[in-house]
Amino acid sequence: MVKKQKVAEEKSNVITINNKDYDTETLTEKAKFCISAIASAQTKKQQLQVEVSNNEILLSHYTKELKKELVDL
């Protein structure tokens, strides 16, 4: 899990990875890129989970509506 936090007295960004704090100013460019990619992937995953949930609601609704329509045939 990746968490960002500001440390007021140091005025630097600290990121916690696996319960260990790292000063973001000391990270390599590759490490910073990986952190950014992870954050982006986490956001995308949450968006997709919402889409799947909404899709399940739509499927349920239209299945019920179709069943109602087919009763009279």
DSSP file (Angstrom, degrees, kcal/mol; ACC not computed):
  #  RESIDUE AA STRUCTURE BP1 BP2  ACC     N-H-->O    O-->H-N    N-H-->O    O-->H-N    TCO  KAPPA ALPHA  PHI   PSI    X-CA   Y-CA   Z-CA
    1    1 A M              0   0    0      0, 0.0    17,-1.0     0, 0.0     2,-0.5   0.000 360.0 360.0 360.0 138.8    0.0    0.0    0.0
    2    2 A V  E     +A   17   0A   0     15,-0.2     2,-0.4    16,-0.1    15,-0.2  -0.945 360.0 176.9-115.3 126.6    1.3    3.4   -0.9
    3    3 A K  E     -A   16   0A   0     13,-1.8    13,-2.8    -2,-0.5     2,-0.4  -0.987  15.5-151.4-129.2 139.4    0.4    6.5    1.2
    4    4 A K  E     +A   15   0A   0     -2,-0.4     2,-0.3    11,-0.2    11,-0.2  -0.871  21.3 169.3-105.8 143.6    1.5   10.1    0.8
    5    5 A Q  E     -A   14   0A   0      9,-2.6     9,-2.5    -2,-0.4     2,-0.4  -0.993  29.3-127.4-149.1 153.0    1.8   12.4    3.7
    6    6 A K  E     -A   13   0A   0     -2,-0.3     2,-0.7     7,-0.2     7,-0.2  -0.860  13.7-150.3-101.2 135.4    3.2   15.9    4.4
    7    7 A V  E  >> -A   12   0A   0      5,-1.5     4,-1.8    -2,-0.4     5,-0.8  -0.925   8.3-159.2-104.6 112.6    5.5   16.3    7.4
    8    8 A A  T  45S+     0   0    0     -2,-0.7    -1,-0.2     1,-0.2     3,-0.0   0.902  85.6  48.4 -62.9 -46.3    5.0   19.9    8.6
    9    9 A E  T  45S+     0   0    0      1,-0.2    -1,-0.2     2,-0.1    -2,-0.0   0.813 119.3  38.3 -69.7 -28.4    8.3   20.4   10.5
   10   10 A E  T  45S-     0   0    0     -3,-0.3    -1,-0.2     2,-0.2    -2,-0.2   0.679  92.3-145.1 -92.0 -19.9   10.5   19.0    7.6
   11   11 A K  T  <5 +     0   0    0     -4,-1.8     2,-0.3     1,-0.2    -3,-0.2   0.844  60.7 113.2  54.6  38.0    8.4   20.6    4.8
   12   12 A S  E   <S-A    7   0A   0     -5,-0.8    -5,-1.5    12,-0.0     2,-0.4  -0.925  72.7-103.6-131.4 159.8    9.1   17.6    2.6
   13   13 A N  E     -A    6   0A   0     -2,-0.3    11,-2.4    -7,-0.2    12,-0.5  -0.681  33.4-167.3 -85.4 134.1    6.9   14.9    1.1
   14   14 A V  E     -AB   5  23A   0     -9,-2.5    -9,-2.6    -2,-0.4     2,-0.4  -0.968   2.6-163.1-120.7 136.8    7.1   11.5    2.8
   15   15 A I  E     -AB   4  22A   0      7,-3.0     7,-2.6    -2,-0.4     2,-0.6  -0.966  10.5-144.0-120.4 138.2    5.6    8.4    1.3
   16   16 A T  E     +AB   3  21A   0    -13,-2.8   -13,-1.8    -2,-0.4     2,-0.4  -0.897  20.7 175.5-105.1 123.1    5.0    5.3    3.3
   17   17 A I  E >  S-AB   2  20A   0      3,-2.7     3,-1.1    -2,-0.6   -15,-0.2  -0.990  73.5 -13.3-128.5 122.0    5.5    2.0    1.5
   18   18 A N  T 3  S-     0   0    0    -17,-1.0    -1,-0.1    -2,-0.4     3,-0.1   0.910 129.5 -53.9  51.9  46.8    5.2   -1.3    3.4
   19   19 A N  T 3  S+     0   0    0    -18,-0.3     2,-0.4     1,-0.2    -1,-0.3   0.689 116.3 112.5  64.0  22.5    5.2    0.6    6.7
   20   20 A K  E <   -B   17   0A   0     -3,-1.1    -3,-2.7     2,-0.0     2,-0.3  -0.993  62.3-133.2-126.2 132.2    8.4    2.4    5.9
   21   21 A D  E     -B   16   0A   0     -2,-0.4     2,-0.4    -5,-0.2    -5,-0.2  -0.631  21.5-173.1 -86.5 139.2    8.7    6.1    5.3
   22   22 A Y  E     -B   15   0A   0     -7,-2.6    -7,-3.0    -2,-0.3     2,-0.6  -0.996  26.4-126.5-130.7 136.3   10.6    7.5    2.4
   23   23 A D  E >   -B   14   0A   0     -2,-0.4     3,-1.8    -9,-0.2     4,-0.4  -0.722  19.8-144.6 -77.3 121.6   11.5   11.1    1.6
   24   24 A T  G >  S+     0   0    0    -11,-2.4     3,-0.8    -2,-0.6    -1,-0.1   0.753  95.6  65.8 -64.1 -22.7   10.2   11.6   -2.0
   25   25 A E  G 3  S+     0   0    0    -12,-0.5    -1,-0.3     1,-0.2   -11,-0.1   0.705 101.5  49.4 -71.4 -17.7   13.1   13.9   -2.8
   26   26 A T  G <  S+     0   0    0     -3,-1.8    -1,-0.2     2,-0.1    -2,-0.2   0.482  89.1 105.4 -98.5  -3.6   15.6   11.0   -2.3
   27   27 A L  S <  S-     0   0    0     -3,-0.8     2,-0.1    -4,-0.4    -3,-0.0  -0.433  74.5-112.2 -76.9 150.7   13.7    8.6   -4.6
   28   28 A T     >  -     0   0    0     -2,-0.1     4,-2.4     1,-0.1     5,-0.2  -0.331  28.0-110.0 -72.2 162.6   15.0    7.7   -8.0
   29   29 A E  H  > S+     0   0    0      1,-0.2     4,-2.5     2,-0.2     5,-0.2   0.877 121.2  53.5 -61.4 -37.4   13.1    8.9  -11.1
   30   30 A K  H  > S+     0   0    0      2,-0.2     4,-2.6     1,-0.2    -1,-0.2   0.913 108.0  49.4 -64.8 -41.9   12.2    5.2  -11.7
   31   31 A A  H  > S+     0   0    0      2,-0.2     4,-2.3     1,-0.2    -2,-0.2   0.920 111.9  48.8 -62.0 -43.5   10.8    4.8   -8.2
   32   32 A K  H  X S+     0   0    0     -4,-2.4     4,-2.3     2,-0.2    -2,-0.2   0.902 111.4  49.9 -62.4 -41.2    8.7    8.0   -8.6
   33   33 A F  H  X S+     0   0    0     -4,-2.5     4,-2.7     2,-0.2    -2,-0.2   0.918 110.1  50.4 -63.0 -43.6    7.4    6.8  -12.0
   34   34 A C  H  X S+     0   0    0     -4,-2.6     4,-2.5     2,-0.2    -2,-0.2   0.905 109.8  50.3 -61.9 -41.7    6.5    3.4  -10.4
   35   35 A I  H  X S+     0   0    0     -4,-2.3     4,-2.4     2,-0.2    -1,-0.2   0.917 111.9  48.1 -62.0 -43.6    4.6    5.2   -7.6
   36   36 A S  H  X S+     0   0    0     -4,-2.3     4,-2.3     1,-0.2    -2,-0.2   0.908 111.7  49.6 -63.6 -42.1    2.7    7.3  -10.1
   37   37 A A  H  X S+     0   0    0     -4,-2.7     4,-2.4     2,-0.2    -2,-0.2   0.888 110.4  50.5 -64.9 -39.2    1.9    4.2  -12.2
   38   38 A I  H  X S+     0   0    0     -4,-2.5     4,-2.5     2,-0.2    -2,-0.2   0.933 110.8  48.6 -63.6 -46.1    0.6    2.4   -9.1
   39   39 A A  H  X S+     0   0    0     -4,-2.4     4,-2.1     1,-0.2    -2,-0.2   0.905 112.4  49.0 -60.9 -41.7   -1.6    5.4   -8.2
   40   40 A S  H  X S+     0   0    0     -4,-2.3     4,-2.4     1,-0.2    -1,-0.2   0.912 111.5  48.8 -64.1 -42.9   -3.0    5.6  -11.7
   41   41 A A  H  X S+     0   0    0     -4,-2.4     4,-2.4     2,-0.2    -2,-0.2   0.877 110.1  51.9 -65.7 -37.6   -3.7    1.8  -11.8
   42   42 A Q  H  X S+     0   0    0     -4,-2.5     4,-2.0     2,-0.2    -1,-0.2   0.910 110.8  47.8 -64.5 -41.6   -5.5    2.0   -8.4
   43   43 A T  H  X S+     0   0    0     -4,-2.1     4,-2.2     2,-0.2    -2,-0.2   0.926 112.4  48.7 -63.5 -45.1   -7.7    4.9   -9.6
   44   44 A K  H  X S+     0   0    0     -4,-2.4     4,-2.5     1,-0.2    -2,-0.2   0.894 109.0  53.6 -62.5 -40.4   -8.5    3.0  -12.8
   45   45 A K  H  X S+     0   0    0     -4,-2.4     4,-2.2     1,-0.2    -1,-0.2   0.914 109.1  48.6 -61.0 -43.5   -9.3   -0.2  -10.9
   46   46 A Q  H  X S+     0   0    0     -4,-2.0     4,-1.9     2,-0.2    -1,-0.2   0.906 111.2  50.3 -63.5 -41.3  -11.8    1.8   -8.7
   47   47 A Q  H  X S+     0   0    0     -4,-2.2     4,-2.1     1,-0.2    -2,-0.2   0.913 111.3  48.3 -62.8 -42.3  -13.4    3.3  -11.8
   48   48 A L  H  X S+     0   0    0     -4,-2.5     4,-2.6     1,-0.2    -1,-0.2   0.864 107.5  55.2 -67.3 -36.0  -13.8   -0.1  -13.4
   49   49 A Q  H  X S+     0   0    0     -4,-2.2     4,-2.2     2,-0.2    -1,-0.2   0.890 108.6  48.7 -63.7 -38.3  -15.3   -1.5  -10.2
   50   50 A V  H  X S+     0   0    0     -4,-1.9     4,-2.7     2,-0.2    -2,-0.2   0.914 111.0  50.5 -65.8 -42.8  -17.9    1.2  -10.3
   51   51 A E  H  X S+     0   0    0     -4,-2.1     4,-2.4     2,-0.2    -2,-0.2   0.907 110.3  49.2 -61.7 -42.3  -18.6    0.5  -13.9
   52   52 A V  H  X S+     0   0    0     -4,-2.6     4,-2.4     2,-0.2    -1,-0.2   0.923 111.4  49.7 -63.1 -44.3  -19.0   -3.2  -13.2
   53   53 A S  H  X S+     0   0    0     -4,-2.2     4,-1.9     1,-0.2    -2,-0.2   0.931 112.0  47.3 -60.5 -46.0  -21.4   -2.5  -10.3
   54   54 A N  H  X S+     0   0    0     -4,-2.7     4,-2.2     1,-0.2    -1,-0.2   0.889 111.0  52.4 -62.7 -38.5  -23.5   -0.2  -12.5
   55   55 A N  H  X S+     0   0    0     -4,-2.4     4,-2.7     1,-0.2    -1,-0.2   0.885 106.6  52.7 -65.4 -38.9  -23.5   -2.8  -15.3
   56   56 A E  H  X S+     0   0    0     -4,-2.4     4,-2.3     2,-0.2    -1,-0.2   0.888 108.6  50.8 -63.5 -38.6  -24.8   -5.4  -12.8
   57   57 A I  H  X S+     0   0    0     -4,-1.9     4,-2.5     2,-0.2    -2,-0.2   0.927 111.6  47.6 -64.0 -44.8  -27.6   -3.1  -11.8
   58   58 A L  H  X S+     0   0    0     -4,-2.2     4,-2.8     2,-0.2     5,-0.3   0.917 111.0  50.9 -62.9 -44.1  -28.6   -2.5  -15.4
   59   59 A L  H  X S+     0   0    0     -4,-2.7     4,-2.0     1,-0.2    -1,-0.2   0.922 112.1  47.1 -59.9 -44.2  -28.5   -6.2  -16.2
   60   60 A S  H  X S+     0   0    0     -4,-2.3     4,-2.1    -5,-0.2    -2,-0.2   0.931 113.3  48.6 -62.8 -46.0  -30.7   -7.0  -13.3
   61   61 A H  H  X S+     0   0    0     -4,-2.5     4,-2.3     1,-0.2    -2,-0.2   0.947 114.4  43.3 -60.5 -51.0  -33.2   -4.3  -14.1
   62   62 A Y  H  X S+     0   0    0     -4,-2.8     4,-2.3     1,-0.2    -1,-0.2   0.802 110.6  56.1 -71.6 -27.5  -33.5   -5.2  -17.8
   63   63 A T  H  X S+     0   0    0     -4,-2.0     4,-2.2    -5,-0.3    -1,-0.2   0.921 109.8  46.4 -65.5 -42.8  -33.7   -8.9  -17.0
   64   64 A K  H  X S+     0   0    0     -4,-2.1     4,-2.0     2,-0.2    -2,-0.2   0.914 112.6  50.1 -63.6 -43.3  -36.7   -8.2  -14.7
   65   65 A E  H  X S+     0   0    0     -4,-2.3     4,-2.0     1,-0.2    -2,-0.2   0.901 110.2  49.9 -63.0 -41.3  -38.3   -5.9  -17.3
   66   66 A L  H  X S+     0   0    0     -4,-2.3     4,-2.2     1,-0.2    -1,-0.2   0.917 108.3  52.7 -64.1 -43.1  -37.9   -8.6  -20.0
   67   67 A K  H  X S+     0   0    0     -4,-2.2     4,-1.1     1,-0.2    -1,-0.2   0.893 108.5  51.1 -59.5 -40.4  -39.5  -11.2  -17.8
   68   68 A K  H  X S+     0   0    0     -4,-2.0     4,-0.6     1,-0.2     3,-0.4   0.909 111.2  47.9 -61.6 -43.0  -42.5   -8.9  -17.2
   69   69 A E  H >< S+     0   0    0     -4,-2.0     3,-0.5     1,-0.2    -2,-0.2   0.859 109.5  52.3 -67.5 -36.3  -42.9   -8.5  -20.9
   70   70 A L  H >< S+     0   0    0     -4,-2.2     3,-1.1     1,-0.2    -1,-0.2   0.689  93.0  73.3 -76.8 -18.5  -42.6  -12.2  -21.7
   71   71 A V  H 3< S+     0   0    0     -4,-1.1    -1,-0.2    -3,-0.4    -2,-0.2   0.877  96.4  50.4 -61.6 -37.9  -45.3  -13.2  -19.2
   72   72 A D  T <<        0   0    0     -4,-0.6    -1,-0.2    -3,-0.5    -2,-0.2   0.490 360.0 360.0 -82.5  -2.8  -48.1  -11.8  -21.5
   73   73 A L    <         0   0    0     -3,-1.1    -1,-0.2    -4,-0.2    -2,-0.1   0.464 360.0 360.0 -91.5 360.0  -46.9  -13.6  -24.6
